[in-house]
Amino acid sequence: MMIAMSEQETIGVLEVYEDVTMREARLDDAALVWQAIYDHRDYLKTWLPFVLRLHTIEDEEAFLREVLAVPFEERNLVMVIEKKGVFCGLIGFVTTDRVNHRTEIGYWLLPEFQGQGIMTRCVRCLCEWAVQYRGMQRIQIRCAVGNAPSNAIPKRLGFRWEGIERAGELMISGEYANLNVYSILKNEIFP
């Protein structure tokens, strides 16, 4: 993993492996992200309820503008994942508690890039970055119980299953999904 920080206090490009990189999303990524979501809306909406609230490129721009308005050191980073320069998906911090040194990672990957180990490696890379550069002690991932591919990632990486958050997320069906809660600690990432 290669990490570069610029003088603007932004994360540089993280070289995850081979031709896969992550970089912080920019405002000019809004059209690209929106188009990917639009093209895969039927697939993504199953586990990502926000998809149906994203109607226009301006909606994505508003989201990115809000994220990027927060000072870098306090920001919940949103990272673009690319393979050979092609957009694959997003990963980032969902909620961060700086006082207690803990954060949560959320992610999604377009279907044509799944099953290649991309997200597993990206999650590992972001966990290492969170510990090294943000001083995180605990990293959490929550996945809908029925979302097997998403649940496989924390299991593969040695996260511990802590239990089920009952009715943790409102899905587009109007039903609440139970969420598996996984965590990993700093000393489990860097023993």
N, C-alpha and C positions, 0 to 999 in steps of 0.2 A: 504494500500500500504506500503510495506516495502522496504526501500532504503538503500543499503550498498555501501560505496565507499572504494576501496582498496588503499593501499599505492602507487600503480602504476598509480594513477589518472585515473581510469577507472570506469565506472558505474558498479555496482554490479548487482545482480539479483533483478528485480522488481516483486514482487508478486502481480499480478493484481487482481486475485480473484480465489477462489477454486483451481483448478489445472492448472491455466493459469499463465505463467510467461513471462517476457521479459528480455533479456540480450543483451549486445552489441555483435554484430557479430564478430567472430574471423576469422583469415585466414583459420583455419582448418574447417570452416563451408562451404567453397566454394563448395566442392563436393555435400554436402547435399542440398544447395540452388540451385545449377545448376541442380541437378537431379529432384528436385521438379518442377522447371520451365520447364525442358525438358518434364517431364511426363504430364504437364498440358499446354503445349505450345499453343495448339489450343484455349483453353479457355482464357488464360491470354493475348494472343496477341491482343484481341479485344480492350482492354483499356490500355494496357501497350506496347507502341511501342518499348521499349528497348529489349523486349523479342526476337525479330528476329535478333538483333545484338549480342546476347549471343549464340555463337556457341559451345564453349568448356568450360570445367572446368577452364582452364587457363584464359578465359575471365572473369569469376567470380572472380578468384583469383586476377587478375589485378585490378578489381574494388575495392575489399576489401583492397588490399595492398595500393592503392591510398588513400582510406578513412582513413585507420589506420595510415598512415604516417603523418597525420596532428596531431599536439599536442592536447591532450584530450580537453583542455579548448576551443579550436578553432574548433574542429571537428564537422561536421554534422554527428551525431550518426546514425548508422544503427543497428537496434535492431531485433533480432530473436524472434519470438513469438512461444511459445511451449505450448501445452496442454498435461498434463501428460507425459512430456518429448518428445512428438512427434512434429516435425516441422509443423507449421501452415502457416507461412507467415513472411513478413517483415514490419517494420514500422520505420520511422526515420525522421530526419530533412533533407529537400531538399535544402533549401537555408536559411542562417542565416545572418542577418544584425546586428552585435553586437553594432555598433554605435547607432542605433535607437532601439535596444532591441526588435527585431522582428524576427520571424522564420516562416517557412512553414513546415507542416507535410505531408508526403506522405506515402501510405500504400497499401498493397495488401495481400489477404488471399486466400489460396487454397479453391476450391469450397466445399469440404467436411466439412469445418469448418465454412462456412458462415451460417448466420441465427441463430447463437447461442449467439449473443451479445459480442463475443470475441473482435472484432475490435473496437466497441464502447467503451468498457471498457479500451482497450489498448490506444486509442486516449486520453481518459480522463486522464489516468495515465501519459502519456507522456506530456500532457499539464501541469499538476500539477508539474511534474519534471522540465519542461522548466522554469516555473515561479520561483519555489523554488531554483533551483540550477544553472540556467543560467541567472536569472534576466530578463526574457522576459516580455515585456509589451503587445505584440501583437502576436497572433498565427494565421496563415492563412492556409486554405485548399482550393485547387483548384480541381474540379472534372469535367470531361466531362459531358456536359449537358445531354446526353443520358444514363449515367451510374447511374441508379436509386439507386442501393444498396450503392454505394460510396457516393452519395449525401445525403442519409438518415442519415449517421453518423454525420456530422456537425449539421444537423437540430436537431437531437435527443439530442445533447449536448449543444444546446443553442447558437451555432455560428450564427452570423447575415449574411444574404445573402447581399453582397455588389453590385452585378451586374455580368455581363458577360464579360469575356475577349474573345473578338472575335478572331477566328482563333488562339487560344492559344496553340494548340498542333497538330503536324503532326502525323496522325495515319498511320497504316500500309497500309491502303487502298490508301494512297496518298492524302486523303482529310484532311483538317484541322478541328479539333473539337473546338467548342466553349466551354469555361470552365466557370462553375459557381465559383465565388469567395466568400468564407465565411471567417469570422474572429471572434475571441473572444479576449477580453482584460483581462488583469490580474485581474481587479476588478470585472469582470463577472465570473471568475473562483473562486476567493476568495473574495466574497462581504464583 
